[in-house]
Amino acid sequence: MTAGARTIIYPVKDLASAKAVFGALLGVEPYVDEPYYVGFKDAGQDVGLDPNGHANGMTGPVPYWHVSDIRATSAALVTAGAETVEDVHDVGGGRLIASLRDADGNPVGLLQDPTG
């Protein structure tokens, strides 16, 4: 079960430029503004800018589906024919992400926030 695709992460080469563009688009200041990640929240949508995304195999924006059990969901997707691109890992504060590719090569991101 998912809570929807509430996060989209864009790989960017020029973090400052991308931050300016998305700041103008969303009309809000980032809630995270670090050299390794800039994140915006607007209207229930989380938009992230990842300056390391291209180096990690991202070729475009990746929608992240919020799930309650990332490992079980990832395993179910692999069983159904998806290919793992990035294994489950903690990106800070207990937030887990993983990325996969469906049979057509489309990116599928998974995100599990810490409980408690």
C-alpha positions as CSV (number, residue, x, y, z in Angstrom):
1,M,0.0,0.0,0.0
2,T,1.3,3.5,-0.8
3,A,0.5,6.9,0.4
4,G,1.0,8.2,-3.2
5,A,3.9,9.6,-5.2
6,R,4.4,12.7,-3.0
7,T,8.1,13.3,-3.8
8,I,9.8,14.0,-7.1
9,I,13.6,14.3,-7.2
10,Y,15.4,16.0,-10.0
11,P,19.1,15.3,-10.8
12,V,20.8,18.7,-11.3
13,K,24.2,19.8,-12.5
14,D,24.0,23.4,-11.3
15,L,22.3,23.3,-7.9
16,A,22.2,27.1,-7.5
17,S,20.5,27.6,-10.8
18,A,18.0,24.8,-10.2
19,K,17.3,26.2,-6.8
20,A,16.4,29.6,-8.3
21,V,14.2,28.0,-11.0
22,F,12.2,25.9,-8.5
23,G,12.0,28.7,-6.0
24,A,10.4,30.9,-8.6
25,L,8.1,28.1,-9.7
26,L,6.9,27.1,-6.3
27,G,7.1,30.5,-4.6
28,V,8.5,29.0,-1.4
29,E,11.9,28.9,0.3
30,P,13.6,25.4,0.6
31,Y,13.0,23.5,3.8
32,V,16.4,21.8,3.2
33,D,19.2,23.8,1.7
34,E,22.5,21.8,1.7
35,P,25.3,21.3,-0.8
36,Y,24.1,17.7,-1.3
37,Y,20.3,18.3,-1.5
38,V,17.8,21.1,-1.7
39,G,14.2,20.3,-0.9
40,F,11.0,22.3,-1.3
41,K,7.5,21.6,0.0
42,D,4.4,23.1,-1.6
43,A,0.8,21.9,-1.7
44,G,1.6,18.5,-0.3
45,Q,4.3,17.9,-2.9
46,D,8.0,17.5,-2.0
47,V,10.4,18.5,-4.8
48,G,14.1,17.6,-4.3
49,L,17.1,18.7,-6.2
50,D,20.0,16.2,-6.1
51,P,23.4,17.4,-7.5
52,N,24.7,13.8,-7.2
53,G,21.7,12.3,-9.1
54,H,23.4,12.0,-12.5
55,A,26.4,10.3,-10.9
56,N,24.0,7.8,-9.3
57,G,22.4,6.9,-12.6
58,M,19.4,9.3,-12.6
59,T,18.6,10.4,-16.2
60,G,15.6,12.5,-15.3
61,P,13.1,13.2,-12.5
62,V,12.2,10.2,-10.4
63,P,8.8,10.0,-8.7
64,Y,9.0,8.5,-5.2
65,W,6.1,6.5,-3.9
66,H,5.7,6.8,-0.1
67,V,5.4,3.3,1.3
68,S,5.1,1.8,4.8
69,D,7.5,-1.2,4.2
70,I,10.2,-0.3,1.6
71,R,12.0,-3.6,1.7
72,A,8.8,-5.7,1.1
73,T,7.6,-3.3,-1.6
74,S,11.0,-3.4,-3.3
75,A,11.0,-7.2,-3.2
76,A,7.5,-7.4,-4.6
77,L,8.4,-5.1,-7.5
78,V,11.5,-7.2,-8.3
79,T,9.4,-10.3,-8.2
80,A,7.0,-8.6,-10.6
81,G,9.8,-7.9,-13.0
82,A,11.3,-4.6,-11.9
83,E,15.1,-4.1,-11.8
84,T,16.9,-2.6,-8.8
85,V,18.8,0.5,-9.6
86,E,19.6,1.7,-6.1
87,D,19.2,-0.6,-3.1
88,V,17.4,0.5,0.0
89,H,19.5,3.0,2.0
90,D,19.2,5.7,4.7
91,V,19.5,9.2,3.4
92,G,19.5,10.7,6.8
93,G,17.3,10.8,9.9
94,G,16.0,7.3,9.2
95,R,14.4,8.2,5.9
96,L,14.9,5.2,3.5
97,I,14.9,5.4,-0.3
98,A,15.4,2.9,-3.1
99,S,15.0,3.2,-6.9
100,L,14.0,0.6,-9.4
101,R,13.2,0.5,-13.2
102,D,10.1,-1.2,-14.6
103,A,10.3,-3.5,-17.7
104,D,10.1,-0.4,-20.0
105,G,13.0,1.4,-18.2
106,N,10.7,3.8,-16.4
107,P,12.0,4.9,-13.0
108,V,10.1,4.0,-9.8
109,G,11.3,5.5,-6.6
110,L,10.3,4.2,-3.1
111,L,10.5,6.3,0.1
112,Q,9.8,5.2,3.7
113,D,9.8,7.8,6.4
114,P,10.9,6.8,9.9
115,T,8.1,5.9,12.3
116,G,7.7,7.2,15.7
